[in-house]
Structure formats: C-alpha cells, structure tokens
Amino acid sequence: MDPLTKIYLENVGFDAKDWLKAQDYKINKEDGSIFIEGDVKLWGLKLTKIPFNFSEVTGDFECEYNRLESLVGCPRTVGGDFLCHENKLTTLEGAPRTVGGKFVCTNMYLTSLKGGPEIVGGDFFCRYDALKSLDGLPDVRGKIIVPEKFSEEDIAKALETARNRKYVKTLSYDDEMPDVADIFD
C-alpha cells in the first residue's frame, strides 16, 4: 500500500498528498523526514497520529484540537510556536526538543512533563492537566503557566534543574557538520 494512502486511511479524511503539495518542503532522503519552510497547520482534523515524520518546521506547528495519543512524528525543532493542546495525550514523548516560541499543552491527560522539549524560547502553558510533578520542565525563557497546585518555589526549582542540563545542539539541513567538540555547550 502506498504510504500516503495508509496515512489517509489511518487519519480518516486527511488527504496527505494534497496537504503536502501545498507546502514548501524538503524530504531528507536518508530517513524520509520532512523539513517545512513556514507553518504547519494540522489543527482540528480529527487526526489520531501525526501524519508524517517531520524533522524541522521553521514557523509554527499546530496540531491542537485533534485526537492525538502520541506526538511521535513531530519535528525535532520548531522555529515558532508549538501547539498540541486539546488532544488525548498522556505523555509529551515525541515533542520537539527545541521550540523558538511558546509551547502549549493544556487540557489533556498529562501526568508528567518528561519527554517534552528541552528549550522553549517563549511561554510554556501546561495548565489543566493532571501533573504529579514538574520533573521534565524545559528551560523556559518566557512565562510558565502550570496547575495552581505548584508553588513558585516548585517552579523555580524545576527551572533551575532544566537550566543545568546539557543539550545537544540541533542541526538544520543547511548547517555543515561541526567538529564533535563544538556540538556540546
């Protein structure tokens, strides 16, 4: 079966071929992942899974208001906002490693932030979830909005832990391979 036909059948009514034709994209021939120049708008399509294996999106990535149970296939890097709220997610596994703008993951069934992004350049919204702890909170450069049961002290401690992590820099398709010594901060 053609992979795009399979995507159509798994995500009833989503025509992957037509959607992809409308995008400014490049396909990585080694792993089949997709680089998108601009925004990806997949919100409100009743998707049960991310229809492609994205590598990077330079703009916003919007997959909110679907039926997603997993973020597998999401880009590793998002230049703008990443919106995945109002889905059936119980984990952030598969979320981008870096988000240049805000990250919104509210109104779901999350009990942990583990597996989520490492760095968020804007605000981080994770309110109205069933979080048990803030373990896995990313290094957030904007506001942090979490359930009210967490104190400012809880947030400060989790943020300090996040900022003490070492990250592997994400490479874009246009980057030359760096020396191994330059990969780590």
N, C-alpha and C positions, 0 to 999 in steps of 0.2 A: 504494500500500500504506500502511496506517495506520502511523505512526511507531512506536507501541508494539508492533505485530505484528512490525515489522522488528527491533526490539530483541530480541524473543523468539526470532526465527529466528537472529540473529547470536550470541546467547548461549543456546544450546540449553537449554531447560528453565527459564529465568529468566522469570517472568511479571511484566513491568514494570507492568501495570495493577494487579494485586493488591498488588504491593510498594508502589507509590505511594499507593494507597488507605489503607495502614496508617501513612502518615507525616503529620506536621504540617508542611505545606509551603506555599509561595507560588511562583507562577510569574511571572517577570518578562516582561511582555507584549512588551517591546521586543526581547529577544534569546532568549526561551524558556528561559532558565536557571532553575534551581530552587534556592530557599532552603529549607533544612531547619532547623526548630527542634528540636534534640535530636541524637541519634546516628544515623549511617548505618552499617549492618552489612551489608556485601556480601562477607564473607569465605567462602571455601570453596565458592563457587557455580560454579566452572569457567568464570568469565567470561573472555572474550578481549578485551573492551574495557569501559570504564566506560559503563554503560547510559544515562546522562543527562548533560546539561551542567549541572553543579552550579555555583552561584555562591558560596554560603556555607553552612557547616554549623556550628551553634553548639556542638555537642558533639564526639564522636569520629567519625572517618571511618575505617572499617576495610574494606580491600579486599585483605587478605593471603590467601595460600593459594588463588590463582586461576591463570589462565594469561595474565594481562595482559602485553601487549607495549608498552603505552603508558599514560600517565597522563592523556591528553587527556580532558577532561570532569570531572576532579577539581575540587573547589571551589577558589576563589582564596584563601579564608580558612577555616580550621578552628579553632574555639574550644578544642577539646580535643586529643586525640592523633590523629596520622595514621599509620596502619599499612599499609604496602604490601609487606612482606617476602614472600619465597617466591613470586615471580612470575617472568616471563621478561623483565623489564625490562633494557634495556641503557643507558637514559638516564632522567633524572628530569624531562625536559621534560614540562610539563603538571602538575607537582606544585603544591600550594598555595604562594602567596607568603608567607603567614604561618600559623604553627601555634602555638596557645597552649600546648599540652602537648608531649609527646615526639613525635619523628619516627623511625620505624623502617623502614629499607630494606635489611635484611641478606639474605644468601643469594640473590643474584641475579647478573646478569652486568654490573654497573655498572663502567665504566672511568673515569667522571668524575662529579663532583657538580654539574656545570653544568646549569642548568635547574631545579635544586631550589629549595627555599624560600629566602627571604632572611632570615627571622627565625624561630627556634624557641624558644619560651618554656621548654621543658623539656629533657630529654636528647635527644641525637642519636646514633642507633645505625646504623652502616653497616659492620659487620664481616662478614667472609667474602664480600667482593666483590673484583673484580679491579681495584680503583682504581689508576690510574697516578700520580695526584697528588691533592692536596686542594683544587685550584682549584675554586671554587664552594661551598666550605664556608659554611654560613649563619652568621649571628650567633646563636650558641647560648648560652642562659642557664643550661643545666644541664651535665651531663657529656657528653663527646664520646668515643664508642667507635668507633674505626676500626681497620682492619687493623694488626697489630703492626709491620709494616714501617715505619710512620710514627713518627717520634720526637716527643717532647713539643715540641721546637723547631719541627718541621714544623707541628704543630697550632697552636701559639701564633702562628706567622707567618700561617697561613691565617685564623685567627680575627681577628687584627688587621686583615687586609685586609677581612674581612667587616664588621667594626665601623666601618670608614672609608667604606663605601658610603653613598650617599644613597638613601633609599627613598621611593616614592610611598605615601602612606597609603591603606589600603584602606577604602572606604566601605561601610557596611552599608545595607540597604534603608530603615532608619528614620532615617538621617542626612540632614540638609539639605545641600545643595551648599555647600561652603565657598568663600571667596574663593580665587582662584588662588594668592595669596601664602601662604595657610595650608596648602596641600597639601604643601609641602616642609618638612622639618625645618630 
